[in-house]
Every structure is written in C-alpha cells, then in structure tokens.
Amino acid sequence: MNLPDPQRVMESHAFELSGGMRQRVGIAMALAFAPKLLLADEPTSALDVTTQAQIVDELMQVVHEAGSAMIIVTHNIGVAAHMADKIMVMAGGKVVEYGSTADVIERPQAEYTQALLRAVPEIGGTRYVG
C-alpha cells in the first residue's frame, strides 16, 4: 500500500497516523490474508479528494496484483465508475439498476441513477465520472 517507513507505521498508535495512512493500514491488514474476495465498504469516505485518488489507485493495484476480486460499497458514483467493471445502484434497499459500468454511466435507465449522475460536479463543462 506504499506505506512510507513501514517500521515506524507498525510502531505508531492510530492517533499518530493521518486518515489516509490509517486507510492504507486497514487495507494492508485485510490484504495480508490474501482473500479471494475483498469487500471494501466506503474505503475513501472522510478523505480529501487527493488522498481518495491515491487510495483508489493503490487499492486497485494491490487487488490486481493479489489476483483478488473486490466488491466496493460507495455513495460516490465517480469512484464506482472509476473502479468497477459492473455497477449496481440501490435505492431504498432495492436494486434499481445493474449492468456494465459503461451502460449504467452512459445510458442510465433509473431516475435515481440519473439523479446521482447529475449530482457529480462539473468543471469547465466536463463531468468527471469514470
């Protein structure tokens, strides 16, 4: 997980590490068991955008290198679009849309999915999803 000075990290208390570092340590601990399937529940919540991007890239890299599969649970459709091969959108505890990432992002059928995509910020006329 690209932990700088891993010996220092191992000897640190949680309160001595940044949020991003704690996320990396948690992910590294989960991957230490070489799981075939990793369930990542909001792995980037409460992190700034820069740290989110680093964690997402590192997580995808280590999961790929380990040959693991991953299910990611997130409220951030941009993160889901970047990380996932398939997306399942749920609303009120029910599946409202499921399909390949390209289909769900480019041709959303459910009103809820369309609303999620409209909520993604636009910068300079470009919406950064996927």
Secondary structure, DSSP 8 states (H G I E B T S, - for coil): ---SSHHHHHHS-GGGS-HHHHHHHHHHHHHTT--SEEEEESTTTTS-HHHHHHHHHHHHHHHHHHT-EEEEE-S-HHHHHHH-SEEEEEETTEEEEEEEHHHHHHS--SHHHHHHHHTS-EETTEE---
